[in-house]
């Protein structure tokens, strides 16, 4: 079964008027069960979020190998906002860390801020565990808000597993406070980090606010 823009739009139109994401996901499950080919949707996925979701999910759910899923994503870096990147995190959680790191080093240099964001948030899973020393140096000064939020999210995720490593790194990095401050806020918002560690991270704020940062952190 080959999906087309017209057939998918017809299926979407048949959903309840105020349909929710769950309704679209049930449609996706049907397409996956039918082993549908979503490739014809590619030219249209940035015109409507539902096309983007269907194109990626129908394709990725039929790929059982993490490396093949990553290859598919790499060939389809068609992102126009944070939602388009964050929805893909679970599909690369089983990827070999070195493979993910190699891709990330390229992504964080992209001209597209949402590809740069993807270079950080792709590790927001068990994929990041035990890799703080390798991942923290990827963080570079970036003026784009959603990239900064992706960086802060990753830093906070690493602090769940390696708070001492993250604390030491935050104490000595050369990043703008706009990134460091967001990271500390994310850490403080996490229910998986102890109050003691949150207090220790909060204590870094005064010195970080006063620190002069470099215009651009050294490339990894």
C-alpha positions in Angstrom: 0.0 0.0 0.0 1.5 3.4 -1.1 0.3 6.4 0.8 -0.4 9.6 -1.1 -1.1 13.1 0.0 -4.7 12.7 -1.2 -5.4 9.4 0.5 -3.9 10.5 3.8 -5.8 13.8 3.7 -9.0 11.8 3.1 -8.2 9.6 6.1 -7.5 12.7 8.2 -10.7 14.4 7.1 -12.6 11.2 8.2 -11.4 11.7 11.8 -13.6 13.6 14.3 -13.6 17.3 13.6 -11.5 18.2 16.6 -9.3 15.1 16.4 -6.4 14.6 18.8 -2.9 13.2 18.4 -4.1 9.9 19.7 -6.5 9.7 16.7 -3.7 10.3 14.3 -1.6 7.7 16.1 -4.3 5.1 15.6 -4.3 5.9 11.9 -0.5 5.5 11.9 -0.9 2.1 13.6 -3.3 1.0 10.9 -0.8 2.1 8.2 2.0 0.3 9.9 -0.1 -2.9 10.2 -0.8 -2.6 6.4 3.0 -2.1 5.8 2.2 1.2 4.0 4.9 3.0 2.1 4.9 6.7 3.2 7.7 7.8 0.8 5.4 9.8 -1.4 4.5 12.1 1.5 8.0 13.5 1.8 7.5 16.6 -0.4 4.6 17.7 1.8 5.7 17.0 5.4 6.6 20.6 6.2 3.2 21.8 5.0 1.3 20.1 7.8 2.4 18.6 11.1 0.3 15.6 10.7 2.0 14.7 7.4 5.3 15.0 9.1 4.2 12.8 12.0 2.8 10.2 9.7 5.7 10.2 7.3 8.3 9.6 10.1 6.3 7.3 12.3 5.0 5.0 9.6 8.5 4.7 8.1 10.4 4.3 11.4 8.0 1.9 13.1 8.7 -0.5 10.2 12.5 -0.4 10.7 13.5 -2.7 13.5 17.2 -1.8 13.5 18.4 1.3 15.3 21.1 2.0 12.7 18.5 1.9 9.9 16.2 4.2 11.8 19.1 6.7 12.3 20.0 6.4 8.6 16.4 7.2 7.7 16.4 10.3 10.0 19.8 11.4 8.7 18.5 11.3 5.1 15.3 13.2 6.2 16.5 16.1 8.3 13.4 18.1 7.4 12.8 20.0 10.6 10.9 23.3 11.0 10.4 23.5 14.8 11.3 21.8 18.0 8.3 19.4 17.9 9.6 17.9 14.7 12.9 16.9 16.3 11.8 15.9 19.8 9.3 13.4 18.5 12.1 11.3 17.1 14.1 10.8 20.3 12.8 7.3 21.2 13.8 5.9 17.8 17.5 6.3 18.3 17.7 5.2 22.0 19.3 1.9 21.1 21.9 3.4 18.7 25.6 2.7 19.5 26.8 5.7 21.3 29.8 6.4 19.0 27.5 6.3 16.0 25.2 8.9 17.6 28.1 11.0 18.7 29.5 11.1 15.2 26.2 12.4 13.7 25.8 14.9 16.6 29.2 16.5 15.9 27.9 17.3 12.4 24.4 18.3 13.4 25.5 21.0 15.9 27.2 22.9 13.1 24.2 23.0 10.9 22.7 26.3 9.6 19.3 25.0 10.6 18.7 25.6 14.3 16.4 22.7 14.6 19.0 20.3 13.2 21.4 21.8 15.8 18.8 21.1 18.5 18.5 17.6 17.2 22.3 17.1 17.7 21.7 17.6 21.5 18.2 16.1 22.1 18.8 12.9 20.3 20.7 11.8 23.5 17.7 12.4 25.8 17.2 8.7 26.7 19.3 5.9 28.1 21.7 6.7 25.2 23.3 9.5 27.3 23.9 7.4 30.5 27.6 7.3 31.5 28.7 9.7 28.7 28.7 13.1 30.3 32.4 13.6 29.7 31.9 13.0 25.9 28.6 15.0 25.6 29.1 18.1 27.7 32.0 19.4 25.5 29.5 19.4 22.5 27.7 22.4 24.0 28.6 25.6 22.2 27.4 29.1 22.5 24.3 29.4 20.3 21.9 32.4 20.1 18.8 30.4 19.1 16.4 29.9 21.9 15.3 26.4 21.0 18.9 25.2 20.6 19.7 26.6 24.0 16.7 24.8 25.5 17.8 21.6 23.8 21.3 22.0 25.3 19.9 22.8 28.8 17.6 19.7 28.5 20.6 17.5 27.8 22.7 19.0 30.5 19.9 18.4 33.0 19.5 14.8 31.8 23.2 14.1 32.3 22.9 15.6 35.8 20.4 12.9 36.6 23.1 10.2 36.2 26.4 12.1 36.8 25.7 15.2 38.9 29.2 15.6 40.1 30.6 15.6 36.5 28.0 18.1 35.4 28.6 20.3 38.4 32.3 20.4 37.8 31.8 21.2 34.1 29.3 24.0 34.8 31.7 25.5 37.2 34.4 25.9 34.6 32.8 26.2 31.1 32.9 29.3 28.9 29.3 29.4 27.9 26.9 32.3 28.0 24.7 32.5 31.1 21.7 32.2 28.8 22.7 28.5 28.4 24.1 27.8 31.9 21.1 29.5 33.5 18.6 27.5 31.5 20.5 24.3 32.4 20.4 25.0 36.1 16.7 25.8 35.8 16.1 22.5 34.0 18.0 20.7 36.8 15.9 22.4 39.5 12.8 21.4 37.6 13.7 17.7 37.5 12.1 15.3 39.9 14.9 12.9 39.4 17.6 15.1 40.9 17.9 15.4 44.7 17.3 18.7 46.6 20.9 18.6 47.8 22.3 18.6 44.3 19.7 21.2 43.1 20.9 23.5 45.9 24.5 23.0 44.9 23.7 23.8 41.3 21.8 26.9 42.4 24.9 28.1 44.3 26.8 28.4 40.9 24.5 31.1 39.6 26.2 34.2 41.0 29.6 33.3 39.6 28.2 32.2 36.3 26.4 35.5 35.8 29.6 37.4 36.3 31.7 35.2 34.1 32.8 36.5 30.7 32.1 33.9 28.0 33.7 33.5 24.7 31.9 34.5 21.6 31.8 30.9 20.4 32.8 27.9 22.4 35.6 25.8 20.9 34.3 23.3 18.3 34.4 19.7 19.5 
